[in-house]
């Protein structure tokens, strides 16, 4: 009888140990990590990315490659690696692709990707994108592209650092996050087009795209405040994504969300003019954060000293809290519109 009881106890103990459920990490509050995104760090990065030494970051140029090397150095410094399944931080984008639609005689270039693996749903991916190319040097003048899109480029660096700090503290994202710096935007959204046609992870596994293109300035319509951001496309495919954007802004950031350019009749067609569009075309819920056009747009005067770093910080924090919610919520956003 004692043997039978002892065997029963052992069997019960083994059974309990194999059915133990690991408690899900509480990632309900991103505030601590949101606040690690600072104006000083954004400014430090941007004065490098948009410096004269980067020669305007023309697609495939030596200056763009120098900028890319700086981005990678910061990911390495913060212990953020390239994606699982990739062999480096680079996705090569061949010249044949870059010149197929309109021959601008562009050389080979690269998208740059960094990755934080999800703890519970690693095969579901949130992509945060920004283009790191600009228009180069014209007539001896460097077109620095501090706002376009140096602002979005450095926002990705700060967001990745914040997510990595959270992971180190045991609050890593439950879904995976890819930080994707795309090339060739100024020549027709080419880098994002290449990625969407040659994705590292199936587009069906990409739950959402947050695209950041020009978030460091204000436009004439908001001459008296920089406490706003244009939101474009959030509701085009998914009311969930739109609701997430509204909810996290109300809870953490409290900026004005301006939907003027989300109008289907918008004559500027901004929805079709930045890199989120190549994700949306593949059915991925996508949103574009934008500060609007200003007098220095595509001019040699788009320099780091013109950036409003308080606005850049708040908009980066908004993108971060959106990505945090998308990476940690129970369900991926539903695609309810085609």
Phi, psi and omega in degrees: 000316180299322179296318181297316179298316180299317179296321179298317180297315179298314181298318180296318180297315179297318180298317181296321183292329181277343181255008179296131182260128178284128180291133179293140180291140178278104178248037187285339186233109181271003192305314182304317185276327173304320184284355173280349176276112189236155178297322182296317180290320177299317180296316179302313179297316188290325177295341174271308183299324182254027178282163177300331181295341178272357170052037175077002171053038175302144183307122177081000183280166176298323179295318177296320179295325175295318177299318178298319177299322178294316179303312181298320180299326180285323175296317179298316179303321183267010176062035172258124187261179172280165188295152170301133181096345175263162180254353179196184177283354186257138161251104181299136176241108189289152179302325180301321177289316184297331184255005186293321185276316176213119188286101177260010180057042180277142175278177174305146177221189184214139157279154178238130181232142173230161196208135170239117186287139178287149184274334184239327180229065188295339182274357173258129192240131167260124179256125173250122189235155172200146177269139182253002174274162170216206192256003169086218182244132179231125179052037178085356180260133177278127175262096194291331179060047181295315177276322186251097348239045173303326181297314178291325180299312182285335174301319179298320179300314182292323178295316180297319178298319180295317178295323180291323175298319178297317179298318179300327180275004181089015180238041178295157182295147180281327169262160178282152178234128173252130174258111191244111175265113185259150179260170169067016180297320184292347178255013176120038177058040191286318182295318178290326175297317179297316179298316183295333178269344179225057186288146176290323176243145181307139179300332177296337179270354179274110188280333180191158173234127170254116182250132186239113184219102181074091179227024185247003185225190172230159177254177184296330181292343180235046184298334185261359180202148171249012183272060182206166167206142173282133176248120185234125170092353186302326184260004185293324181243336190213115174294332176302312182297319178297317180295322178298314180302313181295317186292314183289326176297315180297322186280322191243330193246316180060047170263162169285126173265114185259120183257016184307313185275003174275352180300131179301335181266010181303118183291342179283338181053044179296333180301326181268004192247010173221177198289340175302332186300325180286341171278316180300323179300335179262015175083013180271124176305126189221146179222143182243121176259134195204142177261000182091168183274144178228179187296337182267004180301123180059030175244162179292350181271004176278081189242161186298334180289344179272350183289140174263098192289337174293318178292318178301320180295311183295321180291324175295319178296325176297313179300321179297313182292327174297313180296321178300313181295316180296324182282337189245346181291160185297314185246144174292155180298136182281134173275111184245004179222144179247000000 
